[in-house]
Amino acid sequence: MAAPMGVILAVALALLFMVTHDSEPHPVVGGIAIAITMVWVCTGLAWALIVDRDTVRGATKNPEQSVESVWFDRAASGAFSDTLLTTGLGTAAIVFARIDISATVALSAVILIAMASCAVRYVIQQRQG
């Protein structure tokens, strides 16, 4: 049920793209590319919204109480502290050094720091058990 709904939603998004972007030289090619790209995302969204956990064999009854969930919570909590610390120190260093950095670069660095910190902390939690 989720796969057909994902395909229908992806095609609807592609049609919306084709209707609203008529200045493109090849709107049909763009629409097909959007549909192919979005079908996986839309199918995942449909599955998350429609599929009941009780119908999936081997699914954890309460996933929020699993060991992996505890690891992720600890990793995300620590990553948030790391992100605040490095962003604050980085901002102070940039201000005092009078370096001009674009917002895109700065925000990309913040996201990369947060993701890397969370990933490293998760692996550490996993190895510690």
Disulfide bonds with the S-S distance in Angstrom:
none
